[in-house]
Amino acid sequence: METAIFNVPSISCSACSSKIEENVRELKGIGNVYSDLKSQQVKIEYNPSDISPQEIKKHIAQMGYEII
């Protein structure tokens, strides 16, 4: 497993955090997902043979969240 950290400034509430965590966990190759409302970051453990950070980023963006 590898770890990717994304800055997601559009996380504005705990419901946003939960939505991102739940949806990303459903992707193949995802381990743990942690979102921090205060820092507006999402930390994701993933298997690089199953999914890339770019694919994860695209998925989060498709959910309507801005990623820097």
PDB file of N, H, CA, C and O in Angstrom:
ATOM      1  N   MET A   1       0.838  -1.187   0.000  1.00  0.00           N
ATOM      2  CA  MET A   1       0.000   0.000   0.000  1.00  0.00           C
ATOM      3  C   MET A   1       0.882   1.249   0.000  1.00  0.00           C
ATOM      4  O   MET A   1       1.948   1.283   0.614  1.00  0.00           O
ATOM      5  N   GLU A   2       0.410   2.255  -0.697  1.00  0.00           N
ATOM      6  H   GLU A   2      -0.457   2.228  -1.196  1.00  0.00           H
ATOM      7  CA  GLU A   2       1.047   3.565  -0.700  1.00  0.00           C
ATOM      8  C   GLU A   2       0.039   4.565  -0.176  1.00  0.00           C
ATOM      9  O   GLU A   2      -1.142   4.250  -0.030  1.00  0.00           O
ATOM     10  N   THR A   3       0.502   5.768   0.106  1.00  0.00           N
ATOM     11  H   THR A   3       1.461   6.024  -0.013  1.00  0.00           H
ATOM     12  CA  THR A   3      -0.370   6.793   0.660  1.00  0.00           C
ATOM     13  C   THR A   3      -0.351   8.035  -0.217  1.00  0.00           C
ATOM     14  O   THR A   3       0.707   8.474  -0.668  1.00  0.00           O
ATOM     15  N   ALA A   4      -1.522   8.591  -0.450  1.00  0.00           N
ATOM     16  H   ALA A   4      -2.381   8.235  -0.084  1.00  0.00           H
ATOM     17  CA  ALA A   4      -1.662   9.853  -1.170  1.00  0.00           C
ATOM     18  C   ALA A   4      -2.412  10.819  -0.273  1.00  0.00           C
ATOM     19  O   ALA A   4      -3.358  10.440   0.417  1.00  0.00           O
ATOM     20  N   ILE A   5      -1.982  12.065  -0.289  1.00  0.00           N
ATOM     21  H   ILE A   5      -1.214  12.373  -0.850  1.00  0.00           H
ATOM     22  CA  ILE A   5      -2.666  13.109   0.480  1.00  0.00           C
ATOM     23  C   ILE A   5      -3.126  14.178  -0.493  1.00  0.00           C
ATOM     24  O   ILE A   5      -2.336  14.718  -1.267  1.00  0.00           O
ATOM     25  N   PHE A   6      -4.418  14.473  -0.441  1.00  0.00           N
ATOM     26  H   PHE A   6      -5.060  14.033   0.187  1.00  0.00           H
ATOM     27  CA  PHE A   6      -5.005  15.473  -1.328  1.00  0.00           C
ATOM     28  C   PHE A   6      -5.534  16.643  -0.506  1.00  0.00           C
ATOM     29  O   PHE A   6      -6.138  16.444   0.548  1.00  0.00           O
ATOM     30  N   ASN A   7      -5.310  17.854  -0.987  1.00  0.00           N
ATOM     31  H   ASN A   7      -4.819  18.015  -1.843  1.00  0.00           H
ATOM     32  CA  ASN A   7      -5.908  19.046  -0.397  1.00  0.00           C
ATOM     33  C   ASN A   7      -7.257  19.257  -1.065  1.00  0.00           C
ATOM     34  O   ASN A   7      -7.351  19.406  -2.283  1.00  0.00           O
ATOM     35  N   VAL A   8      -8.304  19.265  -0.237  1.00  0.00           N
ATOM     36  H   VAL A   8      -8.228  19.144   0.752  1.00  0.00           H
ATOM     37  CA  VAL A   8      -9.672  19.396  -0.752  1.00  0.00           C
ATOM     38  C   VAL A   8     -10.338  20.566  -0.013  1.00  0.00           C
ATOM     39  O   VAL A   8     -11.041  20.363   0.977  1.00  0.00           O
ATOM     40  N   PRO A   9     -10.103  21.806  -0.511  1.00  0.00           N
ATOM     41  CA  PRO A   9     -10.618  22.981   0.199  1.00  0.00           C
ATOM     42  C   PRO A   9     -12.132  23.078   0.237  1.00  0.00           C
ATOM     43  O   PRO A   9     -12.678  23.870   1.006  1.00  0.00           O
ATOM     44  N   SER A  10     -12.820  22.292  -0.572  1.00  0.00           N
ATOM     45  H   SER A  10     -12.377  21.649  -1.196  1.00  0.00           H
ATOM     46  CA  SER A  10     -14.284  22.357  -0.566  1.00  0.00           C
ATOM     47  C   SER A  10     -14.914  21.446   0.486  1.00  0.00           C
ATOM     48  O   SER A  10     -16.139  21.333   0.544  1.00  0.00           O
ATOM     49  N   ILE A  11     -14.090  20.788   1.325  1.00  0.00           N
ATOM     50  H   ILE A  11     -13.095  20.879   1.278  1.00  0.00           H
ATOM     51  CA  ILE A  11     -14.649  20.047   2.459  1.00  0.00           C
ATOM     52  C   ILE A  11     -15.066  21.099   3.493  1.00  0.00           C
ATOM     53  O   ILE A  11     -14.224  21.781   4.076  1.00  0.00           O
ATOM     54  N   SER A  12     -16.375  21.217   3.708  1.00  0.00           N
ATOM     55  H   SER A  12     -17.060  20.663   3.234  1.00  0.00           H
ATOM     56  CA  SER A  12     -16.847  22.278   4.597  1.00  0.00           C
ATOM     57  C   SER A  12     -17.620  21.773   5.809  1.00  0.00           C
ATOM     58  O   SER A  12     -17.978  22.558   6.686  1.00  0.00           O
ATOM     59  N   CYS A  13     -17.883  20.458   5.864  1.00  0.00           N
ATOM     60  H   CYS A  13     -17.592  19.820   5.151  1.00  0.00           H
ATOM     61  CA  CYS A  13     -18.632  19.928   6.999  1.00  0.00           C
ATOM     62  C   CYS A  13     -18.334  18.441   7.167  1.00  0.00           C
ATOM     63  O   CYS A  13     -17.703  17.819   6.312  1.00  0.00           O
ATOM     64  N   SER A  14     -18.794  17.891   8.273  1.00  0.00           N
ATOM     65  H   SER A  14     -19.306  18.397   8.968  1.00  0.00           H
ATOM     66  CA  SER A  14     -18.538  16.471   8.532  1.00  0.00           C
ATOM     67  C   SER A  14     -19.273  15.577   7.530  1.00  0.00           C
ATOM     68  O   SER A  14     -18.817  14.470   7.242  1.00  0.00           O
ATOM     69  N   ALA A  15     -20.392  16.042   7.005  1.00  0.00           N
ATOM     70  H   ALA A  15     -20.762  16.941   7.239  1.00  0.00           H
ATOM     71  CA  ALA A  15     -21.112  15.255   5.996  1.00  0.00           C
ATOM     72  C   ALA A  15     -20.269  15.137   4.720  1.00  0.00           C
ATOM     73  O   ALA A  15     -20.256  14.086   4.079  1.00  0.00           O
ATOM     74  N   CYS A  16     -19.568  16.212   4.356  1.00  0.00           N
ATOM     75  H   CYS A  16     -19.578  17.065   4.877  1.00  0.00           H
ATOM     76  CA  CYS A  16     -18.672  16.169   3.185  1.00  0.00           C
ATOM     77  C   CYS A  16     -17.562  15.153   3.430  1.00  0.00           C
ATOM     78  O   CYS A  16     -17.254  14.338   2.561  1.00  0.00           O
ATOM     79  N   SER A  17     -16.975  15.206   4.597  1.00  0.00           N
ATOM     80  H   SER A  17     -17.225  15.869   5.303  1.00  0.00           H
ATOM     81  CA  SER A  17     -15.906  14.274   4.949  1.00  0.00           C
ATOM     82  C   SER A  17     -16.386  12.838   4.843  1.00  0.00           C
ATOM     83  O   SER A  17     -15.723  11.999   4.233  1.00  0.00           O
ATOM     84  N   SER A  18     -17.522  12.559   5.427  1.00  0.00           N
ATOM     85  H   SER A  18     -18.060  13.240   5.923  1.00  0.00           H
ATOM     86  CA  SER A  18     -18.080  11.209   5.413  1.00  0.00           C
ATOM     87  C   SER A  18     -18.394  10.741   4.001  1.00  0.00           C
ATOM     88  O   SER A  18     -18.129   9.591   3.650  1.00  0.00           O
ATOM     89  N   LYS A  19     -18.958  11.626   3.193  1.00  0.00           N
ATOM     90  H   LYS A  19     -19.174  12.560   3.478  1.00  0.00           H
ATOM     91  CA  LYS A  19     -19.312  11.277   1.814  1.00  0.00           C
ATOM     92  C   LYS A  19     -18.060  10.881   1.026  1.00  0.00           C
ATOM     93  O   LYS A  19     -18.065   9.879   0.311  1.00  0.00           O
ATOM     94  N   ILE A  20     -16.999  11.661   1.157  1.00  0.00           N
ATOM     95  H   ILE A  20     -16.995  12.475   1.738  1.00  0.00           H
ATOM     96  CA  ILE A  20     -15.756  11.360   0.448  1.00  0.00           C
ATOM     97  C   ILE A  20     -15.193  10.030   0.932  1.00  0.00           C
ATOM     98  O   ILE A  20     -14.839   9.174   0.121  1.00  0.00           O
ATOM     99  N   GLU A  21     -15.107   9.852   2.240  1.00  0.00           N
ATOM    100  H   GLU A  21     -15.394  10.547   2.899  1.00  0.00           H
ATOM    101  CA  GLU A  21     -14.555   8.608   2.798  1.00  0.00           C
ATOM    102  C   GLU A  21     -15.333   7.392   2.302  1.00  0.00           C
ATOM    103  O   GLU A  21     -14.731   6.424   1.838  1.00  0.00           O
ATOM    104  N   GLU A  22     -16.649   7.431   2.393  1.00  0.00           N
ATOM    105  H   GLU A  22     -17.138   8.218   2.770  1.00  0.00           H
ATOM    106  CA  GLU A  22     -17.484   6.293   2.013  1.00  0.00           C
ATOM    107  C   GLU A  22     -17.356   5.968   0.527  1.00  0.00           C
ATOM    108  O   GLU A  22     -17.246   4.801   0.153  1.00  0.00           O
ATOM    109  N   ASN A  23     -17.369   6.992  -0.313  1.00  0.00           N
ATOM    110  H   ASN A  23     -17.458   7.941  -0.009  1.00  0.00           H
ATOM    111  CA  ASN A  23     -17.305   6.769  -1.754  1.00  0.00           C
ATOM    112  C   ASN A  23     -15.939   6.282  -2.210  1.00  0.00           C
ATOM    113  O   ASN A  23     -15.855   5.415  -3.080  1.00  0.00           O
ATOM    114  N   VAL A  24     -14.876   6.818  -1.646  1.00  0.00           N
ATOM    115  H   VAL A  24     -14.944   7.522  -0.939  1.00  0.00           H
ATOM    116  CA  VAL A  24     -13.530   6.415  -2.050  1.00  0.00           C
ATOM    117  C   VAL A  24     -13.250   4.985  -1.580  1.00  0.00           C
ATOM    118  O   VAL A  24     -12.582   4.227  -2.284  1.00  0.00           O
ATOM    119  N   ARG A  25     -13.745   4.611  -0.411  1.00  0.00           N
ATOM    120  H   ARG A  25     -14.287   5.226   0.161  1.00  0.00           H
ATOM    121  CA  ARG A  25     -13.538   3.248   0.098  1.00  0.00           C
ATOM    122  C   ARG A  25     -14.107   2.183  -0.833  1.00  0.00           C
ATOM    123  O   ARG A  25     -13.638   1.045  -0.827  1.00  0.00           O
ATOM    124  N   GLU A  26     -15.108   2.535  -1.629  1.00  0.00           N
ATOM    125  H   GLU A  26     -15.489   3.459  -1.634  1.00  0.00           H
ATOM    126  CA  GLU A  26     -15.741   1.583  -2.539  1.00  0.00           C
ATOM    127  C   GLU A  26     -14.879   1.274  -3.770  1.00  0.00           C
ATOM    128  O   GLU A  26     -15.136   0.296  -4.473  1.00  0.00           O
ATOM    129  N   LEU A  27     -13.872   2.091  -4.031  1.00  0.00           N
ATOM    130  H   LEU A  27     -13.664   2.886  -3.460  1.00  0.00           H
ATOM    131  CA  LEU A  27     -13.028   1.882  -5.202  1.00  0.00           C
ATOM    132  C   LEU A  27     -12.097   0.693  -4.991  1.00  0.00           C
ATOM    133  O   LEU A  27     -11.641   0.443  -3.875  1.00  0.00           O
ATOM    134  N   LYS A  28     -11.820  -0.032  -6.060  1.00  0.00           N
ATOM    135  H   LYS A  28     -12.190   0.171  -6.967  1.00  0.00           H
ATOM    136  CA  LYS A  28     -10.914  -1.172  -5.990  1.00  0.00           C
ATOM    137  C   LYS A  28      -9.499  -0.682  -5.670  1.00  0.00           C
ATOM    138  O   LYS A  28      -9.009   0.275  -6.269  1.00  0.00           O
ATOM    139  N   GLY A  29      -8.859  -1.352  -4.722  1.00  0.00           N
ATOM    140  H   GLY A  29      -9.257  -2.129  -4.236  1.00  0.00           H
ATOM    141  CA  GLY A  29      -7.478  -1.032  -4.383  1.00  0.00           C
ATOM    142  C   GLY A  29      -7.314  -0.016  -3.273  1.00  0.00           C
ATOM    143  O   GLY A  29      -6.194   0.395  -2.970  1.00  0.00           O
ATOM    144  N   ILE A  30      -8.416   0.395  -2.661  1.00  0.00           N
ATOM    145  H   ILE A  30      -9.326   0.061  -2.907  1.00  0.00           H
ATOM    146  CA  ILE A  30      -8.353   1.394  -1.593  1.00  0.00           C
ATOM    147  C   ILE A  30      -8.308   0.701  -0.238  1.00  0.00           C
ATOM    148  O   ILE A  30      -9.068  -0.232   0.022  1.00  0.00           O
ATOM    149  N   GLY A  31      -7.405   1.171   0.623  1.00  0.00           N
ATOM    150  H   GLY A  31      -6.788   1.929   0.411  1.00  0.00           H
ATOM    151  CA  GLY A  31      -7.321   0.695   1.991  1.00  0.00           C
ATOM    152  C   GLY A  31      -8.041   1.670   2.894  1.00  0.00           C
ATOM    153  O   GLY A  31      -9.256   1.837   2.792  1.00  0.00           O
ATOM    154  N   ASN A  32      -7.314   2.302   3.763  1.00  0.00           N
ATOM    155  H   ASN A  32      -6.327   2.166   3.846  1.00  0.00           H
ATOM    156  CA  ASN A  32      -7.895   3.270   4.690  1.00  0.00           C
ATOM    157  C   ASN A  32      -8.045   4.634   4.032  1.00  0.00           C
ATOM    158  O   ASN A  32      -7.247   5.029   3.182  1.00  0.00           O
ATOM    159  N   VAL A  33      -9.091   5.342   4.449  1.00  0.00           N
ATOM    160  H   VAL A  33      -9.739   5.021   5.139  1.00  0.00           H
ATOM    161  CA  VAL A  33      -9.342   6.705   3.981  1.00  0.00           C
ATOM    162  C   VAL A  33      -9.615   7.557   5.211  1.00  0.00           C
ATOM    163  O   VAL A  33     -10.486   7.237   6.020  1.00  0.00           O
ATOM    164  N   TYR A  34      -8.869   8.634   5.340  1.00  0.00           N
ATOM    165  H   TYR A  34      -8.162   8.894   4.682  1.00  0.00           H
ATOM    166  CA  TYR A  34      -9.061   9.561   6.457  1.00  0.00           C
ATOM    167  C   TYR A  34      -9.237  10.962   5.895  1.00  0.00           C
ATOM    168  O   TYR A  34      -8.431  11.413   5.082  1.00  0.00           O
ATOM    169  N   SER A  35     -10.274  11.645   6.319  1.00  0.00           N
ATOM    170  H   SER A  35     -10.929  11.279   6.979  1.00  0.00           H
ATOM    171  CA  SER A  35     -10.429  13.034   5.917  1.00  0.00           C
ATOM    172  C   SER A  35     -10.393  13.896   7.174  1.00  0.00           C
ATOM    173  O   SER A  35     -10.936  13.529   8.216  1.00  0.00           O
ATOM    174  N   ASP A  36      -9.749  15.034   7.052  1.00  0.00           N
ATOM    175  H   ASP A  36      -9.307  15.332   6.206  1.00  0.00           H
ATOM    176  CA  ASP A  36      -9.602  15.955   8.173  1.00  0.00           C
ATOM    177  C   ASP A  36     -10.254  17.275   7.797  1.00  0.00           C
ATOM    178  O   ASP A  36      -9.754  18.012   6.947  1.00  0.00           O
ATOM    179  N   LEU A  37     -11.360  17.556   8.434  1.00  0.00           N
ATOM    180  H   LEU A  37     -11.766  16.957   9.125  1.00  0.00           H
ATOM    181  CA  LEU A  37     -12.121  18.761   8.143  1.00  0.00           C
ATOM    182  C   LEU A  37     -11.304  20.016   8.432  1.00  0.00           C
ATOM    183  O   LEU A  37     -11.358  20.979   7.668  1.00  0.00           O
ATOM    184  N   LYS A  38     -10.558  20.013   9.514  1.00  0.00           N
ATOM    185  H   LYS A  38     -10.515  19.230  10.135  1.00  0.00           H
ATOM    186  CA  LYS A  38      -9.796  21.194   9.910  1.00  0.00           C
ATOM    187  C   LYS A  38      -8.720  21.547   8.885  1.00  0.00           C
ATOM    188  O   LYS A  38      -8.595  22.707   8.495  1.00  0.00           O
ATOM    189  N   SER A  39      -7.945  20.557   8.447  1.00  0.00           N
ATOM    190  H   SER A  39      -8.047  19.614   8.763  1.00  0.00           H
ATOM    191  CA  SER A  39      -6.876  20.820   7.484  1.00  0.00           C
ATOM    192  C   SER A  39      -7.375  20.747   6.039  1.00  0.00           C
ATOM    193  O   SER A  39      -6.660  21.121   5.109  1.00  0.00           O
ATOM    194  N   GLN A  40      -8.598  20.267   5.859  1.00  0.00           N
ATOM    195  H   GLN A  40      -9.179  19.963   6.615  1.00  0.00           H
ATOM    196  CA  GLN A  40      -9.210  20.068   4.546  1.00  0.00           C
ATOM    197  C   GLN A  40      -8.337  19.171   3.662  1.00  0.00           C
ATOM    198  O   GLN A  40      -8.098  19.459   2.489  1.00  0.00           O
ATOM    199  N   GLN A  41      -7.873  18.079   4.265  1.00  0.00           N
ATOM    200  H   GLN A  41      -8.068  17.845   5.218  1.00  0.00           H
ATOM    201  CA  GLN A  41      -7.061  17.107   3.549  1.00  0.00           C
ATOM    202  C   GLN A  41      -7.699  15.725   3.637  1.00  0.00           C
ATOM    203  O   GLN A  41      -8.390  15.390   4.599  1.00  0.00           O
ATOM    204  N   VAL A  42      -7.441  14.946   2.606  1.00  0.00           N
ATOM    205  H   VAL A  42      -6.880  15.218   1.824  1.00  0.00           H
ATOM    206  CA  VAL A  42      -7.883  13.557   2.572  1.00  0.00           C
ATOM    207  C   VAL A  42      -6.642  12.701   2.379  1.00  0.00           C
ATOM    208  O   VAL A  42      -5.886  12.893   1.426  1.00  0.00           O
ATOM    209  N   LYS A  43      -6.438  11.755   3.289  1.00  0.00           N
ATOM    210  H   LYS A  43      -7.052  11.600   4.063  1.00  0.00           H
ATOM    211  CA  LYS A  43      -5.294  10.840   3.240  1.00  0.00           C
ATOM    212  C   LYS A  43      -5.832   9.468   2.865  1.00  0.00           C
ATOM    213  O   LYS A  43      -6.727   8.935   3.522  1.00  0.00           O
ATOM    214  N   ILE A  44      -5.269   8.901   1.790  1.00  0.00           N
ATOM    215  H   ILE A  44      -4.543   9.334   1.257  1.00  0.00           H
ATOM    216  CA  ILE A  44      -5.799   7.655   1.244  1.00  0.00           C
ATOM    217  C   ILE A  44      -4.677   6.644   1.061  1.00  0.00           C
ATOM    218  O   ILE A  44      -3.652   6.940   0.447  1.00  0.00           O
ATOM    219  N   GLU A  45      -4.883   5.447   1.601  1.00  0.00           N
ATOM    220  H   GLU A  45      -5.716   5.206   2.100  1.00  0.00           H
ATOM    221  CA  GLU A  45      -3.970   4.340   1.359  1.00  0.00           C
ATOM    222  C   GLU A  45      -4.522   3.552   0.179  1.00  0.00           C
ATOM    223  O   GLU A  45      -5.701   3.198   0.149  1.00  0.00           O
ATOM    224  N   TYR A  46      -3.659   3.283  -0.788  1.00  0.00           N
ATOM    225  H   TYR A  46      -2.702   3.571  -0.764  1.00  0.00           H
ATOM    226  CA  TYR A  46      -4.114   2.615  -2.000  1.00  0.00           C
ATOM    227  C   TYR A  46      -3.062   1.633  -2.511  1.00  0.00           C
ATOM    228  O   TYR A  46      -1.877   1.746  -2.197  1.00  0.00           O
ATOM    229  N   ASN A  47      -3.522   0.672  -3.300  1.00  0.00           N
ATOM    230  H   ASN A  47      -4.485   0.580  -3.554  1.00  0.00           H
ATOM    231  CA  ASN A  47      -2.640  -0.298  -3.938  1.00  0.00           C
ATOM    232  C   ASN A  47      -2.360   0.218  -5.346  1.00  0.00           C
ATOM    233  O   ASN A  47      -3.269   0.255  -6.176  1.00  0.00           O
ATOM    234  N   PRO A  48      -1.115   0.619  -5.632  1.00  0.00           N
ATOM    235  CA  PRO A  48      -0.812   1.209  -6.934  1.00  0.00           C
ATOM    236  C   PRO A  48      -0.996   0.259  -8.121  1.00  0.00           C
ATOM    237  O   PRO A  48      -1.061   0.716  -9.262  1.00  0.00           O
ATOM    238  N   SER A  49      -1.079  -1.033  -7.877  1.00  0.00           N
ATOM    239  H   SER A  49      -1.025  -1.404  -6.950  1.00  0.00           H
ATOM    240  CA  SER A  49      -1.333  -1.953  -8.988  1.00  0.00           C
ATOM    241  C   SER A  49      -2.817  -1.993  -9.357  1.00  0.00           C
ATOM    242  O   SER A  49      -3.180  -2.520 -10.408  1.00  0.00           O
ATOM    243  N   ASP A  50      -3.679  -1.435  -8.492  1.00  0.00           N
ATOM    244  H   ASP A  50      -3.384  -1.007  -7.638  1.00  0.00           H
ATOM    245  CA  ASP A  50      -5.117  -1.407  -8.757  1.00  0.00           C
ATOM    246  C   ASP A  50      -5.639  -0.034  -9.163  1.00  0.00           C
ATOM    247  O   ASP A  50      -6.565   0.069  -9.968  1.00  0.00           O
ATOM    248  N   ILE A  51      -5.045   1.023  -8.607  1.00  0.00           N
ATOM    249  H   ILE A  51      -4.292   0.939  -7.953  1.00  0.00           H
ATOM    250  CA  ILE A  51      -5.572   2.373  -8.831  1.00  0.00           C
ATOM    251  C   ILE A  51      -4.444   3.389  -8.664  1.00  0.00           C
ATOM    252  O   ILE A  51      -3.517   3.183  -7.882  1.00  0.00           O
ATOM    253  N   SER A  52      -4.538   4.472  -9.402  1.00  0.00           N
ATOM    254  H   SER A  52      -5.291   4.640 -10.038  1.00  0.00           H
ATOM    255  CA  SER A  52      -3.515   5.525  -9.327  1.00  0.00           C
ATOM    256  C   SER A  52      -4.055   6.734  -8.568  1.00  0.00           C
ATOM    257  O   SER A  52      -5.269   6.902  -8.444  1.00  0.00           O
ATOM    258  N   PRO A  53      -3.163   7.569  -8.066  1.00  0.00           N
ATOM    259  CA  PRO A  53      -3.620   8.801  -7.406  1.00  0.00           C
ATOM    260  C   PRO A  53      -4.462   9.677  -8.346  1.00  0.00           C
ATOM    261  O   PRO A  53      -5.398  10.343  -7.903  1.00  0.00           O
ATOM    262  N   GLN A  54      -4.131   9.673  -9.631  1.00  0.00           N
ATOM    263  H   GLN A  54      -3.371   9.132  -9.991  1.00  0.00           H
ATOM    264  CA  GLN A  54      -4.896  10.462 -10.596  1.00  0.00           C
ATOM    265  C   GLN A  54      -6.329   9.954 -10.710  1.00  0.00           C
ATOM    266  O   GLN A  54      -7.265  10.745 -10.831  1.00  0.00           O
ATOM    267  N   GLU A  55      -6.499   8.635 -10.672  1.00  0.00           N
ATOM    268  H   GLU A  55      -5.739   7.992 -10.574  1.00  0.00           H
ATOM    269  CA  GLU A  55      -7.850   8.066 -10.740  1.00  0.00           C
ATOM    270  C   GLU A  55      -8.650   8.407  -9.475  1.00  0.00           C
ATOM    271  O   GLU A  55      -9.847   8.688  -9.545  1.00  0.00           O
ATOM    272  N   ILE A  56      -7.980   8.379  -8.332  1.00  0.00           N
ATOM    273  H   ILE A  56      -7.008   8.151  -8.275  1.00  0.00           H
ATOM    274  CA  ILE A  56      -8.648   8.731  -7.074  1.00  0.00           C
ATOM    275  C   ILE A  56      -9.065  10.197  -7.119  1.00  0.00           C
ATOM    276  O   ILE A  56     -10.191  10.547  -6.767  1.00  0.00           O
ATOM    277  N   LYS A  57      -8.152  11.035  -7.552  1.00  0.00           N
ATOM    278  H   LYS A  57      -7.237  10.750  -7.838  1.00  0.00           H
ATOM    279  CA  LYS A  57      -8.416  12.477  -7.647  1.00  0.00           C
ATOM    280  C   LYS A  57      -9.604  12.740  -8.579  1.00  0.00           C
ATOM    281  O   LYS A  57     -10.477  13.552  -8.269  1.00  0.00           O
ATOM    282  N   LYS A  58      -9.629  12.056  -9.709  1.00  0.00           N
ATOM    283  H   LYS A  58      -8.920  11.397  -9.961  1.00  0.00           H
ATOM    284  CA  LYS A  58     -10.723  12.218 -10.668  1.00  0.00           C
ATOM    285  C   LYS A  58     -12.052  11.813 -10.038  1.00  0.00           C
ATOM    286  O   LYS A  58     -13.065  12.485 -10.234  1.00  0.00           O
ATOM    287  N   HIS A  59     -12.051  10.720  -9.286  1.00  0.00           N
ATOM    288  H   HIS A  59     -11.229  10.174  -9.127  1.00  0.00           H
ATOM    289  CA  HIS A  59     -13.275  10.244  -8.635  1.00  0.00           C
ATOM    290  C   HIS A  59     -13.802  11.288  -7.635  1.00  0.00           C
ATOM    291  O   HIS A  59     -14.998  11.576  -7.606  1.00  0.00           O
ATOM    292  N   ILE A  60     -12.915  11.839  -6.833  1.00  0.00           N
ATOM    293  H   ILE A  60     -11.943  11.604  -6.856  1.00  0.00           H
ATOM    294  CA  ILE A  60     -13.326  12.855  -5.856  1.00  0.00           C
ATOM    295  C   ILE A  60     -13.858  14.093  -6.574  1.00  0.00           C
ATOM    296  O   ILE A  60     -14.858  14.675  -6.152  1.00  0.00           O
ATOM    297  N   ALA A  61     -13.198  14.494  -7.649  1.00  0.00           N
ATOM    298  H   ALA A  61     -12.386  14.021  -7.992  1.00  0.00           H
ATOM    299  CA  ALA A  61     -13.655  15.656  -8.418  1.00  0.00           C
ATOM    300  C   ALA A  61     -15.037  15.410  -9.026  1.00  0.00           C
ATOM    301  O   ALA A  61     -15.863  16.321  -9.078  1.00  0.00           O
ATOM    302  N   GLN A  62     -15.291  14.179  -9.486  1.00  0.00           N
ATOM    303  H   GLN A  62     -14.620  13.438  -9.444  1.00  0.00           H
ATOM    304  CA  GLN A  62     -16.596  13.841 -10.058  1.00  0.00           C
ATOM    305  C   GLN A  62     -17.708  13.898  -9.013  1.00  0.00           C
ATOM    306  O   GLN A  62     -18.883  14.039  -9.352  1.00  0.00           O
ATOM    307  N   MET A  63     -17.331  13.787  -7.746  1.00  0.00           N
ATOM    308  H   MET A  63     -16.376  13.672  -7.470  1.00  0.00           H
ATOM    309  CA  MET A  63     -18.319  13.900  -6.672  1.00  0.00           C
ATOM    310  C   MET A  63     -18.636  15.370  -6.385  1.00  0.00           C
ATOM    311  O   MET A  63     -19.530  15.668  -5.593  1.00  0.00           O
ATOM    312  N   GLY A  64     -17.904  16.289  -7.029  1.00  0.00           N
ATOM    313  H   GLY A  64     -17.178  16.047  -7.672  1.00  0.00           H
ATOM    314  CA  GLY A  64     -18.189  17.708  -6.882  1.00  0.00           C
ATOM    315  C   GLY A  64     -17.257  18.460  -5.956  1.00  0.00           C
ATOM    316  O   GLY A  64     -17.560  19.582  -5.549  1.00  0.00           O
ATOM    317  N   TYR A  65     -16.123  17.855  -5.616  1.00  0.00           N
ATOM    318  H   TYR A  65     -15.877  16.944  -5.947  1.00  0.00           H
ATOM    319  CA  TYR A  65     -15.191  18.503  -4.702  1.00  0.00           C
ATOM    320  C   TYR A  65     -13.954  18.991  -5.454  1.00  0.00           C
ATOM    321  O   TYR A  65     -13.398  18.285  -6.296  1.00  0.00           O
ATOM    322  N   GLU A  66     -13.540  20.210  -5.130  1.00  0.00           N
ATOM    323  H   GLU A  66     -13.992  20.784  -4.446  1.00  0.00           H
ATOM    324  CA  GLU A  66     -12.342  20.779  -5.723  1.00  0.00           C
ATOM    325  C   GLU A  66     -11.110  20.166  -5.053  1.00  0.00           C
ATOM    326  O   GLU A  66     -11.071  20.020  -3.831  1.00  0.00           O
ATOM    327  N   ILE A  67     -10.117  19.811  -5.848  1.00  0.00           N
ATOM    328  H   ILE A  67     -10.149  19.929  -6.841  1.00  0.00           H
ATOM    329  CA  ILE A  67      -8.884  19.247  -5.322  1.00  0.00           C
ATOM    330  C   ILE A  67      -7.736  20.097  -5.838  1.00  0.00           C
ATOM    331  O   ILE A  67      -7.669  20.436  -7.019  1.00  0.00           O
ATOM    332  N   ILE A  68      -6.830  20.436  -4.918  1.00  0.00           N
ATOM    333  H   ILE A  68      -6.885  20.161  -3.958  1.00  0.00           H
ATOM    334  CA  ILE A  68      -5.644  21.220  -5.293  1.00  0.00           C
ATOM    335  C   ILE A  68      -4.455  20.299  -5.318  1.00  0.00           C
ATOM    336  O   ILE A  68      -3.342  20.736  -5.608  1.00  0.00           O
TER     337      ILE A  68
END
